[in-house]
Amino acid sequence: MRISQLVGVDEWGTVEGRPYVVYKYAATLDGRIAAADSTSQWITSPESRAEVHALRAACQATVVGSGTQQADDPHLAVRSGWDDPRLQIPVQVERQPWRVVVDTNARTPKGARVLDDVAPTLIAVAEDADARHFEDAATVVRLPRAADGRGLELPALLEELRARGVRGMFLEGGPTLAASFVSAGLVDRIIAYIAPALLGNGKSALQGGTVETMADILRCDLLDVARSGPDVRLLARPQRP
Ligand SMILES: NC(=O)c1ccc[n+]([C@@H]2O[C@H](COP(=O)([O-])OP(=O)(O)OC[C@H]3O[C@@H](n4cnc5c(N)ncnc54)[C@H](OP(=O)(O)O)[C@@H]3O)[C@@H](O)[C@H]2O)c1
């Protein structure tokens, strides 16, 4: 399957008034995306990680929550096959996608890797947050707090991204932010890389959210199953009522 098919480019026009949201995560067989001590890097293989760079490059924004920023200090830019010999598929980067951190209280530190000048960065913060320490290094967007008290209002974030030309948004977690997107019906497609490994304890792919009982289970249609090196890649689309 081609990269553009994986991120659903053909369907981007079917969502109205907001970017199309692709949620990607890397998990173990027991559905863990991080160990109990919050370490999460290298769950999946180099092949899967290389493919993720191509998926990022096919969208116009890569989005993470402030929890992931704090835990992993991710760089979030697309690496091309020429920049990094470990990437086994050629990734062409015509224009780096936005790197986006959803960071209500402006906790991203001054030295964060997303604040370098390799790619444009947008940090969404609350209207009253003190973001002076990164205002020179990133585009700061002020959003209302969510009515349920969980971070920022996601429709407002999507509106800001759409206004900047984002048609496909690549949501890279973490599980708390992803659960809010799922609960709000704002995930259009899921790409899961499942590594043949077990962690036992640790965070699962979604943390929190509004599904509490089987009656509310969000069924998905399975669109594709493929191998990615030693991992399995699943492609699914949530069923809409
Ligand atoms: N394996 C993988 O695929 C993968 C991918 C990403 C992360 N991870 C792992 O996941 C862990 C971090 O998970 P996490 O759940 O703490 O972090 P997260 O989901 O990245 O960030 C959650 C935080 O985002 C902020 N936020 C702003 N608006 C929000 C909204 N509307 N809904 C929900 N959150 C909102 C909240 O903090 P504020 O309100 O304070 O801003 C919230 O606590 C790390 O261990 C990381 O390594 C794994």
PDBQT file of the ligand as one rigid body, heavy atoms in Angstrom, charges set to zero:
ROOT
HETATM    1  N1  LIG A 301       4.492   4.341  21.545  1.00  0.00    +0.000 N 
HETATM    2  C1  LIG A 301       3.882   5.396  21.069  1.00  0.00    +0.000 C 
HETATM    3  O1  LIG A 301       3.309   5.359  19.962  1.00  0.00    +0.000 OA
HETATM    4  C2  LIG A 301       3.879   6.678  21.850  1.00  0.00    +0.000 A 
HETATM    5  C3  LIG A 301       3.571   7.869  21.199  1.00  0.00    +0.000 A 
HETATM    6  C4  LIG A 301       3.539   9.041  21.950  1.00  0.00    +0.000 A 
HETATM    7  C5  LIG A 301       3.794   9.011  23.308  1.00  0.00    +0.000 A 
HETATM    8  N2  LIG A 301       4.107   7.853  23.903  1.00  0.00    +0.000 N 
HETATM    9  C6  LIG A 301       4.367   7.815  25.349  1.00  0.00    +0.000 C 
HETATM   10  O2  LIG A 301       3.226   8.288  26.024  1.00  0.00    +0.000 OA
HETATM   11  C7  LIG A 301       3.636   8.850  27.268  1.00  0.00    +0.000 C 
HETATM   12  C8  LIG A 301       3.018  10.223  27.433  1.00  0.00    +0.000 C 
HETATM   13  O3  LIG A 301       1.651  10.048  27.489  1.00  0.00    +0.000 OA
HETATM   14  P1  LIG A 301       0.698  11.151  28.108  1.00  0.00    +0.000 P 
HETATM   15  O4  LIG A 301      -0.677  10.582  28.039  1.00  0.00    +0.000 OA
HETATM   16  O5  LIG A 301       1.226  11.600  29.410  1.00  0.00    +0.000 OA
HETATM   17  O6  LIG A 301       0.897  12.380  27.132  1.00  0.00    +0.000 OA
HETATM   18  P2  LIG A 301       0.169  13.073  25.908  1.00  0.00    +0.000 P 
HETATM   19  O7  LIG A 301      -1.087  12.388  25.534  1.00  0.00    +0.000 OA
HETATM   20  O8  LIG A 301       1.197  13.320  24.886  1.00  0.00    +0.000 OA
HETATM   21  O9  LIG A 301      -0.151  14.488  26.522  1.00  0.00    +0.000 OA
HETATM   22  C9  LIG A 301      -1.226  14.628  27.406  1.00  0.00    +0.000 C 
HETATM   23  C10 LIG A 301      -1.297  16.058  27.844  1.00  0.00    +0.000 C 
HETATM   24  O10 LIG A 301      -1.642  16.896  26.733  1.00  0.00    +0.000 OA
HETATM   25  C11 LIG A 301      -2.255  18.064  27.247  1.00  0.00    +0.000 C 
HETATM   26  N3  LIG A 301      -3.496  18.343  26.545  1.00  0.00    +0.000 N 
HETATM   27  C12 LIG A 301      -3.825  19.554  26.026  1.00  0.00    +0.000 A 
HETATM   28  N4  LIG A 301      -5.048  19.516  25.517  1.00  0.00    +0.000 NA
HETATM   29  C13 LIG A 301      -5.530  18.261  25.708  1.00  0.00    +0.000 A 
HETATM   30  C14 LIG A 301      -6.777  17.644  25.421  1.00  0.00    +0.000 A 
HETATM   31  N5  LIG A 301      -7.772  18.293  24.804  1.00  0.00    +0.000 N 
HETATM   32  N6  LIG A 301      -6.940  16.359  25.778  1.00  0.00    +0.000 NA
HETATM   33  C15 LIG A 301      -5.948  15.678  26.394  1.00  0.00    +0.000 A 
HETATM   34  N7  LIG A 301      -4.758  16.214  26.706  1.00  0.00    +0.000 NA
HETATM   35  C16 LIG A 301      -4.548  17.505  26.370  1.00  0.00    +0.000 A 
HETATM   36  C17 LIG A 301      -2.574  17.784  28.723  1.00  0.00    +0.000 C 
HETATM   37  O11 LIG A 301      -1.584  18.420  29.537  1.00  0.00    +0.000 OA
HETATM   38  P3  LIG A 301      -1.614  20.005  29.773  1.00  0.00    +0.000 P 
HETATM   39  O12 LIG A 301      -3.057  20.354  29.859  1.00  0.00    +0.000 OA
HETATM   40  O13 LIG A 301      -0.830  20.215  30.994  1.00  0.00    +0.000 OA
HETATM   41  O14 LIG A 301      -0.958  20.567  28.565  1.00  0.00    +0.000 OA
HETATM   42  C18 LIG A 301      -2.373  16.299  28.851  1.00  0.00    +0.000 C 
HETATM   43  O15 LIG A 301      -1.982  15.878  30.142  1.00  0.00    +0.000 OA
HETATM   44  C19 LIG A 301       5.134   8.907  27.252  1.00  0.00    +0.000 C 
HETATM   45  O16 LIG A 301       5.640   7.833  28.003  1.00  0.00    +0.000 OA
HETATM   46  C20 LIG A 301       5.466   8.734  25.803  1.00  0.00    +0.000 C 
HETATM   47  O17 LIG A 301       6.713   8.151  25.636  1.00  0.00    +0.000 OA
HETATM   48  C21 LIG A 301       4.150   6.684  23.213  1.00  0.00    +0.000 A 
ENDROOT
TORSDOF 0
